[in-house]
């Protein structure tokens, strides 16, 4: 039993449209009589034949339409076949793509490709090693500077006490060996630098250089002597300037070559060097130097690997020297707390200073 609410809730479904068919008169509805019946029968036969002919015509037309549909279907089949051929061509393209992947794989397996990978790996390893060595070098340098600032005065005090003790012992014994030791101890306390180290370029074979003498006496520095080029030098210079002028260059490389050459020409002309100008004229007449033979890519990679190996060996020597130095050895003892190590060394030096002072006092007393 259906409730009204259910009936209201059910949606009304639209009835399918009923196609109206034309009524076909039948023989029962119109009974034939007499001649009319004969006529009816005749017309019925004609009508029947006409209907059959019409139906045949319609059927024929339908057949033609069906034939056309079949033709369309056949054409669609041909199109489908063509699509299949296109798909096959696409599959062929996939095979080409696969071939490209194989070609790239073969290219990556070439000897040059393997060499390039080896060079990149060696370069990266060398960079990391250089960073480690440079970091340790900076640590050694900083610790050495800190060591000198904090402990340098104590070392100087110890050297002075050693020299005084040696001198006091030599004065007491008079032994030549003690005298020699005293002299060596004193030399270690205050080493005299060489004259060249003090004055560098201020001295020459005649004493003070003119520039140094002028600066000390507050006189102007003598300008360099002016040179008057000869007529032949002027002629050579003009010819070279006309031939090798940078504005005549056709490209940047040629302009750079001409700029460098003209700079050499100007320098030779400024000195009045006629012989050098002739040499430059011959050099320009000979033309640019042919390009040097360039090695192949494989040879360049092998040379790069050799250079990287040599660089690694050099860095290994530097690292070993740093580790074996006095400061490097100290850092290796206490890499995490070098300040504490300096404090311990300072305590030891203070104890040694006290011992040397006591020894000197006993010798002098």
DRENDO-1510 file (C-alpha; in Angstrom, 1 decimal, always signed):
<recs>
REC; n; res; u; v; w
REC; 1; UNK; +0.0; +0.0; +0.0 .
REC; 2; UNK; +1.4; +3.3; -1.0 .
REC; 3; UNK; +1.0; +6.4; +1.0 .
REC; 4; UNK; +0.1; +9.7; -0.5 .
REC; 5; UNK; +3.4; +11.1; +0.5 .
REC; 6; UNK; +5.1; +8.3; -1.4 .
REC; 7; UNK; +2.9; +9.0; -4.4 .
REC; 8; UNK; +3.8; +12.7; -4.2 .
REC; 9; UNK; +7.5; +11.9; -3.8 .
REC; 10; UNK; +7.6; +9.7; -6.8 .
REC; 11; UNK; +8.5; +11.8; -9.8 .
REC; 12; UNK; +6.2; +11.7; -12.8 .
REC; 13; UNK; +7.9; +10.0; -15.6 .
REC; 14; UNK; +7.1; +11.4; -19.0 .
REC; 15; UNK; +5.3; +9.1; -21.3 .
REC; 16; UNK; +7.2; +8.3; -24.5 .
REC; 17; UNK; +5.7; +10.2; -27.5 .
REC; 18; UNK; +3.4; +8.1; -29.6 .
REC; 19; UNK; +4.0; +8.4; -33.2 .
REC; 20; UNK; +0.9; +9.0; -35.1 .
REC; 21; UNK; +0.4; +6.5; -37.9 .
REC; 22; UNK; -1.8; +7.2; -40.8 .
REC; 23; UNK; -4.9; +5.1; -40.8 .
REC; 24; UNK; -5.0; +2.4; -43.4 .
REC; 25; UNK; -8.5; +1.6; -44.7 .
REC; 26; UNK; -9.2; -2.0; -44.6 .
REC; 27; UNK; -11.6; -4.1; -46.7 .
REC; 28; UNK; -13.9; -4.7; -43.7 .
REC; 29; UNK; -14.5; -1.1; -43.0 .
REC; 30; UNK; -15.6; -0.4; -46.6 .
REC; 31; UNK; -17.5; -3.3; -48.0 .
REC; 32; UNK; -17.5; -3.5; -51.7 .
REC; 33; UNK; -20.8; -3.7; -53.6 .
REC; 34; UNK; -21.4; -4.4; -57.3 .
REC; 35; UNK; -19.2; -2.6; -59.7 .
REC; 36; UNK; -17.8; -0.7; -56.9 .
REC; 37; UNK; -16.6; -4.0; -55.4 .
REC; 38; UNK; -15.1; -5.0; -58.7 .
REC; 39; UNK; -13.5; -1.6; -59.0 .
REC; 40; UNK; -12.5; -1.8; -55.4 .
REC; 41; UNK; -11.0; -5.2; -56.1 .
REC; 42; UNK; -9.2; -3.8; -59.1 .
REC; 43; UNK; -8.1; -0.8; -57.4 .
REC; 44; UNK; -7.2; -3.0; -54.4 .
REC; 45; UNK; -5.0; -5.1; -56.6 .
REC; 46; UNK; -3.5; -2.0; -58.2 .
REC; 47; UNK; -3.2; -0.6; -54.7 .
REC; 48; UNK; -1.6; -3.8; -53.5 .
REC; 49; UNK; +0.7; -3.8; -56.5 .
REC; 50; UNK; +1.5; -0.2; -56.0 .
REC; 51; UNK; +2.2; -0.7; -52.3 .
REC; 52; UNK; +4.4; -3.6; -53.1 .
REC; 53; UNK; +6.2; -1.6; -55.7 .
REC; 54; UNK; +6.5; +1.3; -53.3 .
REC; 55; UNK; +7.8; -0.9; -50.6 .
REC; 56; UNK; +10.2; -2.4; -53.1 .
REC; 57; UNK; +11.3; +1.0; -54.1 .
REC; 58; UNK; +11.7; +2.0; -50.5 .
REC; 59; UNK; +13.6; -1.2; -49.9 .
REC; 60; UNK; +15.7; -0.5; -52.9 .
REC; 61; UNK; +16.4; +3.0; -51.6 .
REC; 62; UNK; +17.1; +1.5; -48.2 .
REC; 63; UNK; +19.4; -0.9; -49.8 .
REC; 64; UNK; +21.2; +1.9; -51.6 .
REC; 65; UNK; +21.4; +3.8; -48.3 .
REC; 66; UNK; +22.7; +0.6; -46.6 .
REC; 67; UNK; +25.2; +0.2; -49.5 .
REC; 68; UNK; +26.3; +3.8; -48.9 .
REC; 69; UNK; +26.5; +3.1; -45.2 .
REC; 70; UNK; +28.5; +0.0; -46.0 .
REC; 71; UNK; +30.7; +2.1; -48.3 .
REC; 72; UNK; +31.2; +4.6; -45.4 .
REC; 73; UNK; +31.9; +1.7; -43.1 .
REC; 74; UNK; +34.4; +0.4; -45.6 .
REC; 75; UNK; +35.9; +3.8; -45.8 .
REC; 76; UNK; +36.0; +3.9; -42.0 .
REC; 77; UNK; +37.7; +0.6; -42.1 .
REC; 78; UNK; +40.2; +2.0; -44.5 .
REC; 79; UNK; +40.7; +4.9; -42.2 .
REC; 80; UNK; +41.1; +2.6; -39.3 .
REC; 81; UNK; +43.7; +0.7; -41.3 .
REC; 82; UNK; +45.5; +3.9; -42.0 .
REC; 83; UNK; +45.3; +4.7; -38.3 .
REC; 84; UNK; +46.8; +1.3; -37.6 .
REC; 85; UNK; +49.6; +2.1; -40.0 .
REC; 86; UNK; +50.2; +5.4; -38.3 .
REC; 87; UNK; +50.3; +3.6; -35.0 .
REC; 88; UNK; +52.8; +1.2; -36.5 .
REC; 89; UNK; +54.8; +4.2; -37.6 .
REC; 90; UNK; +54.6; +5.5; -34.1 .
REC; 91; UNK; +55.8; +2.2; -32.8 .
REC; 92; UNK; +58.7; +2.5; -35.2 .
REC; 93; UNK; +59.4; +5.9; -33.7 .
REC; 94; UNK; +59.5; +4.3; -30.3 .
REC; 95; UNK; +62.1; +2.0; -31.7 .
REC; 96; UNK; +64.0; +5.0; -32.9 .
REC; 97; UNK; +63.8; +6.5; -29.4 .
REC; 98; UNK; +65.1; +3.3; -28.0 .
REC; 99; UNK; +67.9; +3.4; -30.5 .
REC; 100; UNK; +68.7; +7.0; -29.3 .
REC; 101; UNK; +68.9; +5.8; -25.7 .
REC; 102; UNK; +71.2; +3.0; -26.8 .
REC; 103; UNK; +73.3; +5.6; -28.7 .
REC; 104; UNK; +73.5; +7.9; -25.6 .
REC; 105; UNK; +74.5; +4.8; -23.5 .
REC; 106; UNK; +77.3; +4.0; -26.0 .
REC; 107; UNK; +78.4; +7.6; -26.0 .
REC; 108; UNK; +78.6; +7.6; -22.2 .
REC; 109; UNK; +80.8; +4.5; -22.4 .
REC; 110; UNK; +83.4; +6.1; -24.7 .
REC; 111; UNK; +86.9; +6.3; -23.4 .
REC; 112; UNK; +86.8; +10.1; -23.4 .
REC; 113; UNK; +83.6; +10.1; -21.4 .
REC; 114; UNK; +85.2; +7.8; -18.8 .
REC; 115; UNK; +88.3; +10.0; -18.7 .
REC; 116; UNK; +86.2; +13.1; -18.2 .
REC; 117; UNK; +84.4; +11.4; -15.3 .
REC; 118; UNK; +87.8; +10.4; -13.8 .
REC; 119; UNK; +89.1; +14.0; -14.2 .
REC; 120; UNK; +86.0; +15.5; -12.5 .
REC; 121; UNK; +86.3; +13.0; -9.6 .
REC; 122; UNK; +90.0; +13.8; -9.2 .
REC; 123; UNK; +89.4; +17.5; -9.3 .
REC; 124; UNK; +86.7; +17.3; -6.7 .
REC; 125; UNK; +89.0; +15.2; -4.4 .
REC; 126; UNK; +91.9; +17.6; -4.9 .
REC; 127; UNK; +89.6; +20.6; -4.0 .
REC; 128; UNK; +88.6; +18.9; -0.8 .
REC; 129; UNK; +92.2; +18.0; +0.0 .
REC; 130; UNK; +93.4; +21.6; -0.7 .
REC; 131; UNK; +90.7; +22.9; +1.6 .
REC; 132; UNK; +91.8; +20.6; +4.4 .
REC; 133; UNK; +95.5; +21.5; +4.0 .
REC; 134; UNK; +94.8; +25.2; +3.8 .
REC; 135; UNK; +92.6; +25.0; +6.9 .
REC; 136; UNK; +95.3; +23.3; +8.8 .
REC; 137; UNK; +97.9; +25.9; +7.5 .
REC; 138; UNK; +95.8; +28.8; +8.8 .
REC; 139; UNK; +95.4; +27.1; +12.1 .
REC; 140; UNK; +99.1; +26.6; +12.4 .
REC; 141; UNK; +99.8; +30.2; +11.4 .
REC; 142; UNK; +97.3; +31.6; +13.9 .
REC; 143; UNK; +98.6; +29.3; +16.7 .
REC; 144; UNK; +102.1; +30.3; +15.9 .
REC; 145; UNK; +101.2; +34.0; +16.1 .
REC; 146; UNK; +99.4; +33.5; +19.4 .
REC; 147; UNK; +102.3; +31.4; +20.7 .
REC; 148; UNK; +104.8; +34.1; +19.9 .
REC; 149; UNK; +102.6; +36.8; +21.5 .
REC; 150; UNK; +102.0; +35.0; +24.8 .
REC; 151; UNK; +105.3; +33.0; +25.2 .
REC; 152; UNK; +107.8; +35.1; +23.2 .
REC; 153; UNK; +108.8; +37.2; +26.2 .
REC; 154; UNK; +109.4; +34.1; +28.3 .
REC; 155; UNK; +111.6; +32.5; +25.6 .
REC; 156; UNK; +113.6; +35.8; +25.3 .
REC; 157; UNK; +114.0; +35.9; +29.1 .
REC; 158; UNK; +115.3; +32.3; +29.1 .
REC; 159; UNK; +117.8; +33.0; +26.3 .
REC; 160; UNK; +119.1; +36.0; +28.2 .
REC; 161; UNK; +119.5; +33.9; +31.4 .
REC; 162; UNK; +121.3; +31.2; +29.4 .
REC; 163; UNK; +123.7; +33.7; +27.9 .
REC; 164; UNK; +124.4; +35.3; +31.3 .
REC; 165; UNK; +125.0; +31.9; +32.9 .
REC; 166; UNK; +127.4; +30.9; +30.1 .
REC; 167; UNK; +129.3; +34.2; +30.4 .
REC; 168; UNK; +129.5; +33.9; +34.2 .
REC; 169; UNK; +130.8; +30.4; +33.9 .
REC; 170; UNK; +133.4; +31.4; +31.2 .
REC; 171; UNK; +134.6; +34.3; +33.4 .
REC; 172; UNK; +135.0; +32.0; +36.4 .
REC; 173; UNK; +136.8; +29.1; +34.6 .
REC; 174; UNK; +138.6; +30.9; +31.8 .
REC; 175; UNK; +138.2; +27.8; +29.7 .
REC; 176; UNK; +138.2; +28.5; +25.9 .
REC; 177; UNK; +135.4; +26.1; +25.4 .
REC; 178; UNK; +133.3; +27.9; +28.0 .
REC; 179; UNK; +134.2; +31.2; +26.3 .
REC; 180; UNK; +133.0; +29.8; +22.9 .
REC; 181; UNK; +129.8; +28.6; +24.4 .
REC; 182; UNK; +129.2; +32.0; +26.0 .
REC; 183; UNK; +129.7; +33.8; +22.7 .
REC; 184; UNK; +127.3; +31.4; +21.0 .
REC; 185; UNK; +124.7; +31.9; +23.7 .
REC; 186; UNK; +125.0; +35.7; +23.4 .
REC; 187; UNK; +124.6; +35.5; +19.6 .
REC; 188; UNK; +121.4; +33.5; +20.0 .
REC; 189; UNK; +119.9; +36.2; +22.2 .
REC; 190; UNK; +120.2; +39.1; +19.7 .
REC; 191; UNK; +120.9; +38.0; +16.2 .
REC; 192; UNK; +122.1; +40.8; +13.9 .
REC; 193; UNK; +120.3; +41.0; +10.6 .
REC; 194; UNK; +122.3; +41.5; +7.5 .
REC; 195; UNK; +122.7; +44.9; +5.9 .
REC; 196; UNK; +120.7; +43.9; +2.8 .
REC; 197; UNK; +117.8; +42.8; +5.0 .
REC; 198; UNK; +117.8; +46.2; +6.7 .
REC; 199; UNK; +118.2; +48.4; +3.7 .
REC; 200; UNK; +117.0; +46.2; +0.8 .
REC; 201; UNK; +117.2; +48.4; -2.3 .
REC; 202; UNK; +118.6; +51.5; -0.5 .
REC; 203; UNK; +122.2; +50.4; -1.0 .
REC; 204; UNK; +124.1; +49.6; -4.2 .
REC; 205; UNK; +127.8; +49.1; -5.0 .
REC; 206; UNK; +128.4; +52.9; -4.6 .
REC; 207; UNK; +126.7; +53.1; -1.2 .
REC; 208; UNK; +123.3; +54.8; -1.0 .
REC; 209; UNK; +121.3; +54.7; -4.2 .
REC; 210; UNK; +120.4; +58.1; -5.7 .
REC; 211; UNK; +116.7; +57.7; -4.8 .
REC; 212; UNK; +117.5; +56.9; -1.2 .
REC; 213; UNK; +120.0; +59.8; -0.9 .
REC; 214; UNK; +117.5; +62.2; -2.4 .
REC; 215; UNK; +114.8; +61.1; +0.0 .
REC; 216; UNK; +117.1; +61.4; +3.1 .
REC; 217; UNK; +118.3; +64.9; +2.0 .
REC; 218; UNK; +114.7; +66.0; +1.1 .
REC; 219; UNK; +115.8; +66.6; -2.5 .
REC; 220; UNK; +113.7; +65.8; -5.5 .
REC; 221; UNK; +114.4; +62.5; -7.0 .
REC; 222; UNK; +116.4; +62.8; -10.3 .
REC; 223; UNK; +114.1; +62.1; -13.3 .
REC; 224; UNK; +115.3; +59.5; -15.7 .
REC; 225; UNK; +117.5; +60.8; -18.5 .
REC; 226; UNK; +115.7; +61.7; -21.7 .
REC; 227; UNK; +116.6; +60.0; -24.9 .
REC; 228; UNK; +116.4; +61.6; -28.3 .
REC; 229; UNK; +115.7; +58.9; -30.9 .
REC; 230; UNK; +117.7; +59.0; -34.1 .
REC; 231; UNK; +116.2; +59.7; -37.5 .
REC; 232; UNK; +116.3; +56.0; -38.4 .
REC; 233; UNK; +114.5; +55.1; -35.2 .
REC; 234; UNK; +111.8; +57.7; -36.0 .
REC; 235; UNK; +111.4; +56.2; -39.5 .
REC; 236; UNK; +111.1; +52.6; -38.2 .
REC; 237; UNK; +108.7; +53.7; -35.6 .
REC; 238; UNK; +106.4; +55.5; -38.1 .
REC; 239; UNK; +106.4; +52.5; -40.5 .
REC; 240; UNK; +105.6; +50.1; -37.7 .
REC; 241; UNK; +102.9; +52.4; -36.4 .
REC; 242; UNK; +101.3; +52.5; -39.8 .
REC; 243; UNK; +101.4; +48.8; -40.4 .
REC; 244; UNK; +100.6; +47.5; -37.0 .
REC; 245; UNK; +98.0; +50.1; -35.9 .
REC; 246; UNK; +95.3; +48.4; -33.8 .
REC; 247; UNK; +92.5; +50.2; -35.8 .
REC; 248; UNK; +93.4; +48.0; -38.8 .
REC; 249; UNK; +92.4; +44.8; -37.0 .
REC; 250; UNK; +89.5; +42.8; -38.4 .
REC; 251; UNK; +88.6; +41.0; -35.2 .
REC; 252; UNK; +89.2; +41.2; -31.4 .
REC; 253; UNK; +92.1; +38.6; -31.4 .
REC; 254; UNK; +93.9; +40.6; -34.1 .
REC; 255; UNK; +93.4; +43.9; -32.2 .
REC; 256; UNK; +94.8; +42.3; -29.1 .
REC; 257; UNK; +97.9; +41.1; -31.0 .
REC; 258; UNK; +98.4; +44.6; -32.5 .
REC; 259; UNK; +98.0; +46.3; -29.1 .
REC; 260; UNK; +100.7; +44.2; -27.5 .
REC; 261; UNK; +103.0; +44.7; -30.5 .
REC; 262; UNK; +102.5; +48.5; -30.6 .
REC; 263; UNK; +103.3; +48.6; -26.8 .
REC; 264; UNK; +106.6; +46.9; -27.5 .
REC; 265; UNK; +107.3; +49.3; -30.3 .
REC; 266; UNK; +106.5; +52.3; -28.1 .
REC; 267; UNK; +108.8; +51.0; -25.4 .
REC; 268; UNK; +111.7; +50.5; -27.9 .
REC; 269; UNK; +111.1; +53.9; -29.4 .
REC; 270; UNK; +111.0; +55.6; -26.0 .
REC; 271; UNK; +114.5; +54.1; -25.2 .
REC; 272; UNK; +115.8; +55.1; -28.7 .
REC; 273; UNK; +116.6; +51.4; -29.3 .
REC; 274; UNK; +117.1; +51.4; -33.1 .
REC; 275; UNK; +118.3; +47.8; -33.2 .
REC; 276; UNK; +115.2; +46.5; -31.3 .
REC; 277; UNK; +113.0; +48.5; -33.7 .
REC; 278; UNK; +114.6; +46.7; -36.7 .
REC; 279; UNK; +114.0; +43.4; -35.0 .
REC; 280; UNK; +110.4; +44.3; -34.4 .
REC; 281; UNK; +110.0; +45.4; -38.1 .
REC; 282; UNK; +111.4; +42.0; -39.2 .
REC; 283; UNK; +109.1; +40.2; -36.7 .
REC; 284; UNK; +106.0; +42.1; -38.1 .
REC; 285; UNK; +107.1; +41.3; -41.7 .
REC; 286; UNK; +107.3; +37.6; -40.9 .
REC; 287; UNK; +103.6; +37.7; -39.9 .
REC; 288; UNK; +101.8; +36.2; -36.9 .
REC; 289; UNK; +103.3; +33.1; -35.2 .
REC; 290; UNK; +101.4; +30.0; -36.4 .
REC; 291; UNK; +99.2; +28.4; -33.9 .
REC; 292; UNK; +100.9; +25.7; -31.9 .
REC; 293; UNK; +99.8; +22.1; -32.3 .
REC; 294; UNK; +96.9; +21.3; -30.0 .
REC; 295; UNK; +96.6; +17.9; -28.4 .
REC; 296; UNK; +93.5; +15.8; -28.7 .
REC; 297; UNK; +90.8; +15.7; -26.1 .
REC; 298; UNK; +92.1; +12.4; -24.7 .
REC; 299; UNK; +95.6; +13.8; -24.5 .
REC; 300; UNK; +94.4; +16.9; -22.7 .
REC; 301; UNK; +92.5; +14.7; -20.2 .
REC; 302; UNK; +95.5; +12.5; -19.5 .
REC; 303; UNK; +97.7; +15.6; -19.0 .
REC; 304; UNK; +95.1; +17.0; -16.6 .
REC; 305; UNK; +95.1; +13.8; -14.6 .
REC; 306; UNK; +98.9; +13.9; -14.4 .
REC; 307; UNK; +98.8; +17.5; -13.2 .
REC; 308; UNK; +96.2; +16.7; -10.6 .
REC; 309; UNK; +98.4; +13.8; -9.3 .
REC; 310; UNK; +101.4; +16.1; -9.1 .
REC; 311; UNK; +99.4; +18.8; -7.3 .
REC; 312; UNK; +98.2; +16.1; -4.8 .
REC; 313; UNK; +101.8; +15.1; -4.1 .
REC; 314; UNK; +102.9; +18.7; -3.5 .
REC; 315; UNK; +100.0; +19.2; -1.1 .
REC; 316; UNK; +101.0; +16.0; +0.7 .
REC; 317; UNK; +104.5; +17.4; +1.2 .
REC; 318; UNK; +103.1; +20.7; +2.5 .
REC; 319; UNK; +100.8; +18.9; +4.9 .
REC; 320; UNK; +103.6; +16.7; +6.2 .
REC; 321; UNK; +105.8; +19.7; +6.8 .
REC; 322; UNK; +103.1; +21.4; +8.7 .
REC; 323; UNK; +102.4; +18.4; +10.9 .
REC; 324; UNK; +106.1; +17.9; +11.6 .
REC; 325; UNK; +106.7; +21.5; +12.6 .
REC; 326; UNK; +106.9; +22.5; +16.3 .
REC; 327; UNK; +103.6; +24.4; +16.1 .
REC; 328; UNK; +101.9; +21.7; +14.1 .
REC; 329; UNK; +103.0; +19.1; +16.7 .
REC; 330; UNK; +101.6; +21.3; +19.5 .
REC; 331; UNK; +98.3; +21.5; +17.6 .
REC; 332; UNK; +98.2; +17.8; +17.2 .
REC; 333; UNK; +98.6; +17.4; +20.9 .
REC; 334; UNK; +95.6; +19.5; +21.8 .
REC; 335; UNK; +93.6; +20.2; +18.6 .
REC; 336; UNK; +90.4; +21.0; +20.5 .
REC; 337; UNK; +91.8; +23.3; +23.2 .
REC; 338; UNK; +95.0; +25.0; +22.0 .
REC; 339; UNK; +94.6; +27.9; +24.5 .
REC; 340; UNK; +94.9; +25.4; +27.4 .
REC; 341; UNK; +98.0; +24.0; +25.9 .
REC; 342; UNK; +99.6; +27.5; +25.8 .
REC; 343; UNK; +98.8; +28.0; +29.5 .
REC; 344; UNK; +100.5; +24.7; +30.3 .
REC; 345; UNK; +103.6; +25.7; +28.3 .
REC; 346; UNK; +103.7; +29.1; +30.0 .
REC; 347; UNK; +103.7; +27.4; +33.4 .
REC; 348; UNK; +106.6; +25.2; +32.3 .
REC; 349; UNK; +108.5; +28.2; +31.0 .
REC; 350; UNK; +108.0; +30.2; +34.3 .
REC; 351; UNK; +109.4; +27.2; +36.2 .
REC; 352; UNK; +112.5; +27.1; +33.9 .
REC; 353; UNK; +113.0; +30.9; +34.3 .
REC; 354; UNK; +113.0; +30.5; +38.1 .
REC; 355; UNK; +115.6; +27.7; +37.9 .
REC; 356; UNK; +117.9; +29.7; +35.6 .
REC; 357; UNK; +117.6; +32.7; +37.8 .
REC; 358; UNK; +118.6; +30.6; +40.8 .
REC; 359; UNK; +121.5; +29.1; +38.9 .
REC; 360; UNK; +122.8; +32.5; +37.8 .
REC; 361; UNK; +122.5; +33.8; +41.4 .
REC; 362; UNK; +124.7; +30.9; +42.6 .
REC; 363; UNK; +127.3; +31.6; +39.9 .
REC; 364; UNK; +127.5; +35.3; +40.6 .
REC; 365; UNK; +127.4; +34.8; +44.4 .
</recs>
